[in-house]
Amino acid sequence: MLNTWYFWVIVYLIASILFAHTFKKANRNMKDATKLTILLEVLTAFFAILFIPLFEFKLPNDINIYLTLFIVTILYALTDRLNIEARYGLDPSIFSMFKQTSSVYLIIFSFIFLHESFGINKIIGTSIIILANFIIFYEKGKLKFNKYYFISFLANLLFAIGMLINVNISNNFNLGIYTICTVLFPAIYLILFSKNNFKYLKEEYNLYDKKGLITSAFLWCIMLVSSVRAYQLGNMAIIASLFSITTIINSLIELIFYKNKDRFIQKLIAGILTVVGVILIKNSF
């Protein structure tokens, strides 16, 4: 079962949805997004140790792979920091919709830098995702664009750049170790850049619901491991399309469990369009 892509897709969907709503509750007392990012990354790295025995132990011998990992983890540090703030200000359903814009960026980058064809499916899929985002911007008769939208788009841009550089390097590592690298290295960069120390991080940690934050880190670890493993085992187009249905599920959860009726039909339509757009894009690669 551990070697089937559909098992890891199911695991990802469950972990992703639980994480989105657990973390939304846990981060309500956020004072500093950088410190919260560091805390979440360090806790996630700790949980990733548990996954090392589940996969073949291997490390690459090629120095270029480590250099690539170094560059990618710098981008991941920026992406994680921006996503933490975006998740604070956006509903899980809207965040998961915006997350799909990374596919749009990847198409543009592949066309410019890799000289890939810009087929009709890619054009239609990209247009649909952009339309879905405009539907979310439309509120009370006019387009509204807040800072969290911009932060989310910037995070997805940096993530797409990282994906362009990171060409299957996870296959060269034990998956548990790879996951540790992709969260612990960014945490170290953020600590050095922001000049945070243990005292400041402890003060930030004490602001949160400990159980909620630790649970969020565990779920995020499962998300990272399961998403990479699913892509390693299965077809990218199918898996990405299945991952995108979190946009619809999160909208339904917000309505059913949180009684959040705010723009539900609007979110649902945008979510369905997003899924259709992702399917068209991924099936054109």
Salt bridges, closest charged atoms under 4 A:
GLU85 OE1 - ARG81 NH1 2.83
GLU85 OE2 - LYS147 NZ 3.90
ASP91 OD2 - LYS267 NZ 2.76
GLU116 OE1 - LYS122 NZ 3.71
GLU254 OE1 - LYS267 NZ 3.14
